[in-house]
Amino acid sequence: MAKRGGFPGGMPGNMNNLMKQAQRMQRQMEESQKEMETKEFTAKAGGGAVEVTVTGKKEVVSVKISEEAVDPDDVETLEDMVKAAVNEALKQADAANAEMMGRMTGGLGGLPF
């Protein structure tokens, strides 16, 4: 007689397959996350006067400012261009990360919960 609440003979086949699928998915997500962290995203502002590059880890790795953008009498415009370029590059990184996560988790709808 089997114990109450348990599965006689161990885990049923479907549950075992589900566990293997979850482990495989976790490995794929970890690999994709590592890959995402090495990707770079570049955005420009002010017609290309300011260019910012960030990584998928959301770290700024490069800021390029053309000489024409440097006006000591109008620092605010330069600040706005840097801010706009950084924000756009971060949006690109977020969008790429969301796309990767969507591909990874898209199959969850088929799980038997």
Backbone bond lengths (Angstrom), bond angles and torsions (degrees), N, CA, C in turn:
res aa  C-N    CA-C-N  psi(-1)  N-CA   C-N-CA  omega(-1)  CA-C   N-CA-C  phi
1 M - - - 1.444 - - 1.517 108.85 -
2 A 1.311 117.15 132.29 1.465 121.65 -177.88 1.517 110.14 -77.08
3 K 1.344 114.28 152.33 1.460 119.29 176.18 1.525 109.02 -68.01
4 R 1.309 115.01 147.99 1.464 119.24 179.59 1.526 109.62 -66.00
5 G 1.330 116.27 135.66 1.447 121.29 175.75 1.514 113.68 84.61
6 G 1.307 118.35 -8.45 1.458 120.50 -178.25 1.515 111.33 -100.63
7 F 1.312 115.68 174.95 1.452 121.28 175.73 1.511 107.83 -107.34
8 P 1.331 117.87 119.95 1.464 118.99 178.53 1.520 109.74 -63.45
9 G 1.310 115.67 128.95 1.467 119.90 177.00 1.520 113.39 84.86
10 G 1.321 119.12 8.67 1.471 120.85 177.47 1.517 112.37 102.01
11 M 1.320 114.39 -162.50 1.466 121.80 -176.63 1.517 110.63 -70.08
12 P 1.324 117.61 136.09 1.458 118.96 177.39 1.527 110.59 -66.80
13 G 1.330 116.19 157.61 1.458 122.12 -175.73 1.514 113.60 -55.90
14 N 1.332 117.60 -42.73 1.464 120.33 -179.20 1.521 111.52 -62.63
15 M 1.322 116.92 -40.23 1.463 120.86 -179.58 1.526 110.08 -67.59
16 N 1.313 117.43 -39.04 1.467 121.84 178.41 1.529 110.21 -63.27
17 N 1.320 116.22 -44.86 1.464 120.22 177.86 1.522 111.25 -63.78
18 L 1.320 116.19 -39.23 1.456 120.97 178.90 1.529 110.72 -62.88
19 M 1.311 117.08 -41.25 1.470 121.32 178.70 1.536 110.60 -64.67
20 K 1.319 116.83 -42.38 1.463 120.13 178.04 1.525 110.82 -63.19
21 Q 1.331 115.94 -41.63 1.461 120.49 179.18 1.525 110.43 -63.50
22 A 1.322 117.72 -41.77 1.466 121.83 179.57 1.526 110.69 -64.59
23 Q 1.332 117.37 -40.62 1.465 120.66 178.38 1.517 110.97 -65.87
24 R 1.324 117.13 -41.28 1.461 121.48 178.51 1.531 110.14 -63.32
25 M 1.324 115.50 -42.59 1.458 120.58 179.60 1.528 110.72 -64.69
26 Q 1.309 117.54 -39.52 1.461 121.35 178.61 1.527 110.30 -62.93
27 R 1.326 117.59 -43.20 1.479 120.99 178.12 1.522 110.40 -62.25
28 Q 1.341 116.53 -43.44 1.461 120.37 179.83 1.525 111.03 -63.74
29 M 1.318 117.07 -39.36 1.466 120.71 179.11 1.522 110.78 -65.80
30 E 1.331 117.34 -40.84 1.461 120.45 178.68 1.527 110.87 -64.08
31 E 1.325 116.80 -42.55 1.467 121.04 178.48 1.523 110.68 -64.42
32 S 1.323 116.65 -43.57 1.462 120.64 179.79 1.524 111.00 -65.17
33 Q 1.335 116.95 -38.26 1.455 120.21 179.44 1.531 110.47 -65.48
34 K 1.321 117.42 -41.01 1.464 120.62 177.40 1.526 110.47 -63.02
35 E 1.328 115.99 -41.58 1.458 120.70 178.13 1.526 110.51 -63.84
36 M 1.326 116.49 -41.66 1.462 120.87 -179.68 1.534 110.88 -62.68
37 E 1.323 116.80 -37.62 1.456 120.52 -178.38 1.527 112.11 -64.39
38 T 1.324 117.92 -25.35 1.462 120.46 -179.03 1.517 112.95 -90.33
39 K 1.337 117.37 -13.10 1.465 120.33 179.21 1.515 110.17 -71.67
40 E 1.336 114.96 151.40 1.452 120.56 177.56 1.526 109.65 -120.09
41 F 1.327 115.55 146.02 1.453 123.10 -179.01 1.522 108.07 -127.86
42 T 1.326 116.47 127.60 1.456 121.96 -175.97 1.521 109.91 -119.00
43 A 1.321 114.90 136.68 1.465 120.61 177.04 1.520 108.66 -135.52
44 K 1.329 114.83 150.16 1.460 121.44 179.52 1.515 109.62 -119.68
45 A 1.338 115.41 155.15 1.464 121.45 175.56 1.521 107.92 -142.05
46 G 1.322 115.02 162.58 1.456 119.69 179.33 1.511 112.89 63.63
47 G 1.338 115.93 38.77 1.459 119.90 179.94 1.524 112.95 65.86
48 G 1.319 116.65 27.07 1.461 120.79 178.99 1.521 113.16 96.13
49 A 1.325 117.54 2.14 1.468 120.95 179.74 1.521 111.93 -67.45
50 V 1.323 116.58 -28.15 1.462 122.04 178.35 1.520 108.04 -127.83
51 E 1.332 115.84 132.48 1.463 121.80 178.60 1.520 108.46 -131.53
52 V 1.328 116.32 129.19 1.462 122.03 -178.48 1.521 108.87 -125.87
53 T 1.329 116.09 137.17 1.460 122.15 176.39 1.521 108.77 -120.97
54 V 1.349 115.87 130.96 1.459 122.11 176.42 1.521 108.76 -124.32
55 T 1.322 115.98 160.36 1.461 121.14 174.98 1.520 109.13 -94.43
56 G 1.318 115.19 171.28 1.454 120.44 175.20 1.518 112.55 -64.57
57 K 1.326 116.84 -15.36 1.468 121.61 175.38 1.522 110.83 -86.19
58 K 1.355 115.24 4.65 1.458 122.73 178.93 1.524 112.55 64.94
59 E 1.317 114.98 39.63 1.458 121.74 174.27 1.521 108.46 -108.19
60 V 1.318 117.07 131.68 1.455 121.50 176.98 1.531 107.52 -74.58
61 V 1.336 116.00 123.50 1.463 119.98 -179.62 1.521 112.47 -110.63
62 S 1.334 116.83 -15.08 1.456 119.17 -177.55 1.517 110.54 -157.82
63 V 1.326 115.39 136.54 1.457 122.20 172.09 1.520 106.17 -133.58
64 K 1.327 115.98 121.63 1.460 120.92 178.40 1.523 108.08 -118.80
65 I 1.332 115.83 131.00 1.453 121.59 -179.79 1.518 107.95 -127.77
66 S 1.323 115.69 125.32 1.464 118.89 178.91 1.527 109.40 -73.88
67 E 1.317 115.35 152.20 1.467 120.09 -179.11 1.520 111.74 -58.55
68 E 1.334 116.82 -34.60 1.462 120.54 -178.83 1.529 112.17 -63.38
69 A 1.317 117.17 -23.97 1.466 120.90 -177.93 1.520 112.07 -81.06
70 V 1.324 117.25 -13.26 1.455 121.16 -176.45 1.532 108.89 -91.63
71 D 1.312 115.33 103.13 1.461 121.90 177.72 1.526 106.89 -126.20
72 P 1.341 117.40 109.33 1.470 119.49 -177.47 1.526 113.39 -59.04
73 D 1.314 117.02 -21.38 1.460 120.12 179.66 1.524 112.80 -87.59
74 D 1.329 116.96 -5.62 1.467 120.62 -178.01 1.527 110.41 -142.06
75 V 1.310 115.66 62.62 1.473 121.61 -179.25 1.531 110.84 -67.31
76 E 1.318 116.83 -32.30 1.466 120.26 -177.85 1.517 112.58 -59.46
77 T 1.322 117.85 -38.92 1.463 120.36 179.70 1.526 110.27 -64.30
78 L 1.309 117.39 -42.50 1.463 121.25 178.24 1.526 109.99 -63.33
79 E 1.323 117.14 -43.58 1.466 120.55 177.93 1.530 110.88 -59.73
80 D 1.320 116.06 -42.81 1.469 120.06 179.20 1.526 111.89 -63.96
81 M 1.335 116.69 -39.49 1.464 119.93 179.39 1.524 111.06 -66.42
82 V 1.346 117.14 -40.97 1.468 120.20 178.21 1.521 109.65 -63.60
83 K 1.315 116.12 -45.64 1.467 120.57 -180.00 1.527 110.70 -60.83
84 A 1.320 117.25 -44.06 1.468 121.07 -179.49 1.527 110.99 -63.31
85 A 1.327 116.85 -43.03 1.465 119.99 -179.26 1.527 111.27 -66.65
86 V 1.332 117.52 -41.93 1.470 120.84 178.61 1.525 109.78 -62.71
87 N 1.320 116.88 -47.54 1.471 120.04 -178.84 1.524 111.64 -61.58
88 E 1.323 117.83 -40.22 1.465 120.44 179.71 1.531 111.01 -67.03
89 A 1.323 117.16 -41.92 1.466 120.00 178.43 1.527 110.69 -63.32
90 L 1.332 117.51 -39.91 1.464 121.12 177.82 1.530 110.89 -66.04
91 K 1.328 117.54 -37.46 1.467 120.50 176.32 1.527 110.65 -62.53
92 Q 1.334 116.16 -40.13 1.468 119.65 177.95 1.528 110.41 -61.98
93 A 1.335 116.34 -43.26 1.471 120.39 179.11 1.528 110.13 -63.50
94 D 1.329 117.34 -43.24 1.469 120.83 178.68 1.526 111.63 -62.31
95 A 1.336 116.02 -43.10 1.460 120.21 -179.78 1.525 111.19 -63.50
96 A 1.326 116.86 -41.92 1.470 120.23 178.79 1.523 110.56 -65.77
97 N 1.322 116.87 -38.86 1.462 120.42 178.41 1.523 110.62 -66.56
98 A 1.332 117.20 -42.40 1.470 120.82 179.03 1.527 110.54 -64.04
99 E 1.324 116.54 -39.45 1.469 120.09 178.29 1.525 110.61 -63.42
100 M 1.334 116.35 -43.60 1.465 120.67 179.06 1.527 110.50 -63.03
101 M 1.326 117.19 -43.47 1.464 120.28 179.97 1.530 110.58 -66.37
102 G 1.325 116.69 -37.11 1.459 120.07 177.87 1.515 112.03 -62.56
103 R 1.331 115.52 -40.63 1.476 119.15 177.52 1.516 110.18 -65.61
104 M 1.332 116.68 -38.33 1.463 120.04 -176.60 1.522 111.59 -72.45
105 T 1.324 117.20 -39.37 1.461 120.05 -174.64 1.519 113.18 -98.50
106 G 1.304 117.50 -0.99 1.463 121.18 -178.71 1.509 113.12 -56.98
107 G 1.327 118.38 -29.82 1.447 122.10 -178.45 1.507 114.31 -81.71
108 L 1.327 117.85 -3.76 1.471 119.86 -177.08 1.517 112.33 -66.93
109 G 1.315 117.39 -22.45 1.457 119.67 -179.57 1.518 112.28 -62.63
110 G 1.318 117.92 -21.19 1.444 121.10 -178.27 1.518 114.30 -90.60
111 L 1.326 117.27 2.49 1.459 119.14 -179.29 1.532 110.07 -74.34
112 P 1.320 116.31 142.02 1.475 120.69 -174.99 1.512 112.75 -82.38
113 F 1.331 119.81 62.54 1.475 122.00 177.75 1.506 108.48 -99.22
